[in-house]
């Protein structure tokens, strides 16, 4: 009997606690973090609205005051990976960052990559058309060069199918092959 009363009360307490926790939680679905990586520089933009100033915290380190952007000039992968949190008043937002950076990398925009792909396809199509055009008249020719036709008989015909050289072995004619011994493989 006590369990029947305790379960609805526990459910009601969980709903109240959840709504209270959601009041201080900032919706990251509407305004997500923005992370920009350029060579070895990583810039994190806090999605919180500027209120009484933004404070940044990485992992368990002390909070640092700052503006909406948190800039890491020389990002080192194992050292700088981790959780980053920005706070503005009662609101806070958390981001887990694990990035790969490259000192000698070049950035390409979408139009450059699309242009290279389209140019490659056009060149391939051009080569295909040239090969087809120059080879369509040369099919089926036999000879060393394309313009020379052989004179005389074109081809020696093979012997007819029931060739006497290849007659099957009959029962009485096994003596020709009797001297051969089978080899074990």
Secondary structure, DSSP 8 states (H G I E B T S, - for coil): -HHHHHHHHHHHHHHHHHHHHHHHB--TTTS--EEEEETTEEEEE--S--SS-EEEEETTS--EEE-SEEEESS--HHHH-EEEEEEETTEEEEEEE-----TT-----HHHHHHHHHHHHHHHHHHHHHHHHHHTTSTT--SSSTT----S-S------SS-GGG----GGGTTTTTT------
